[in-house]
């Protein structure tokens, strides 16, 4: 299974990836800007994400919310998302509506600022504050995805601070910030445009040139701040969070090489051995046999700069103490280090990854997003096709060596949620 | 660049390429098992889905949650295999046995690569036909389910959904309790209850097998004959669901969550069964009201007032009359104003027929997005299972897009007048009662609502005297 890939660049620096597949009359348009919360300046946490909201508030020739309306009227789906080091925007369209999506994306890349107003910014600021309340503040365990990076990256590191941002910093964001962020980062030379699905190669190239060709290159984004960290934590980091939850939950993180780099594939495979599927080690031992957990999994965070994290995520049965939960998870990790992985576990992990790899190719939107990802992070979208082979190249010996080097006590971080009721009783 | 007149204008649409939903082959085995095959040969992948005509609506009183527990324990033992071995065998084939129960059916499914499909299908049949339900595993799965329920009720969204149903339907109605049961009902379930439900409801006469993906009708027939030809059983079909539309008129319920920064809001009433002749008009009407991002309720509450991250409405389609509900989470201080705006939008759609352009937005979206929804084998299998469960005609998918496009503004208006009823609304908020109660009662009093009822978060209406 290989995704067809054709790559070129416009003179203004926009990298373009084309991947045809005519099975169904659907085409995905996917745009990655190489900017995320890591690029925010001090005092502006949450700005990259707030800015993503502003990109749906219209541009020179598109009214507020008209982007959504035009795409839906055309029978398409759309959205955007912000991550630590990238922001993506995407539409999946009936294939005869391809050019509309390109026109919409080009108008906001070229001419966003004329449409920006204080009123729109104030509205989206409040929408985002409500998003924070909904996804973080009013959710059991909702703070984990800002607490874990804060625990695992040093305070000056670009991944340390909250992606959704603090209420205070969101309040401070101004139209000047919008203009500066736009001019700095939303430029063709800081973006990848991918088309996947049913389109004509020649016609698509003409459309892309027509709509994106005249957009001027940026004046050069500031270099990324230093993302390097020591290879391991050096000591076991711990944070205990009493919270309004009914059961303890542990995030046990290990610092591992950046996603897509040589050593990372062993981390990914060990994640599958520990926590992909009910038959993997953590669910089998903690949920089925010991019955101390109701849910257990392990996965990589997929950060491609500086370092990544491998995370064991285990929720206790109500009534099981946080200490017991942590002890049992740690015992499983220690056992993995001491006894190693079996050939059968490796085969199992590869089979599960293969199925999900092929299943993931079915949607044009998912193919486009993967291509943009590899083009942005690795400079070569065709590398996406090497993923199965790179996983398959990880031998049992490589996994065992990796576990000994990276999963030990000196490279662990525990974020442990404890029910407030337990805390008060203790 | 400065002269917008020089810029390329907004492009017109090109010529649409034809789209056809995957062709479907249907046949039945001598034992009554029905089979649906939809070849999608693009990628070497096959989804198999078994649809069993028994869901939560088939459960006896006191056994709420047993259908769900059956699905969770199916793969815990079959023939001589135990649950750990079954899981290991599926995972070595790169797949997982995934089963769940809804109101009207139970479903088991897996997706696997073509080269491993025959082996995975054989094991799938072994489990479905020969589940043994070991008592210890049933007890474990029951306790896991109780843990899930505790988590769900601790979470504002889950609690709001659960309590909305509980206060909306009469206590005697199955829909008053979660499809997967309540803490009280689940706690009483055991291996005997699970085995009895399985024996009563699982068998060839109540099951439809759907095979979708890189497989031909002939290949599918041969496999199904081999693995299911000898399946016997006395399963009985589900009894029709009877639902009384029984909400108390204009009721306000506040479920207390002290210091909540947001109120989880649910506003709605009992809707209509999936079999209703107005189904498509209601779908379009709901898309305009709150089904799309560009819908009236979302644009009002999110983009105009910034009360929320998002607001939506929906009819929950079941064989019986599921709920119609508007769902959102708003900053506590604006709870009453948000409810007023929701009621305003409901009234507005009833007062006047929507413009043709607004209806076209909904119908063009619903028709256009159809091929995007069905790119994957699992999505096509799920859609065909839904059509089977509701007894839709074989040409349902072939005709769907034309029928959606034929819905007129007058039909939407009629659907709003008939199927939205402001005199029957239940307004439920999970939130900080101290902040929201007085403004909510004051705002709604003018609209004829009574005083707000306050309930603790663990007051389960299905268990309370009325």
Interface residues (C-beta under 8 A of the other chain):
Chain A: X1 X23 X24 X25 X26 X60 X61 X64 X65 X68 X69 X72 X73 X74 X75 X76 X77 X92 X94 X95 X96 X97 X98 X99 X100 X102 X103 X110 X111 X122 X123 X124 X125 X126 X127 X128 X129 X130 X131 X133 X134 X135 X137 X138 X139 X140 X198 X207 X210 X211 X214 X215 X216 X244 X245 X246 X247 X277 X278 X279 X280 X284 X287 X288 X291 X294 X315 X317 X318 X344 X347 X348 X351 X352 X353 X354 X355 X358 X359 X361 X362 X363 X364
Chain B: X1 X4 X7 X8 X10 X11 X13 X14 X15 X16 X17 X18 X19 X42 X43 X44 X45 X83 X84 X87 X88 X90 X91 X92 X93 X94 X95 X96 X111 X112 X113 X116 X140 X143 X144 X147 X148 X150 X151 X154 X155 X156 X260 X261 X262 X264 X292 X293 X294 X299 X302 X303 X304 X306 X307 X308 X309 X329 X330 X331 X360 X361 X364 X365 X367 X368 X369 X370 X371 X372 X374 X375 X376 X377 X378
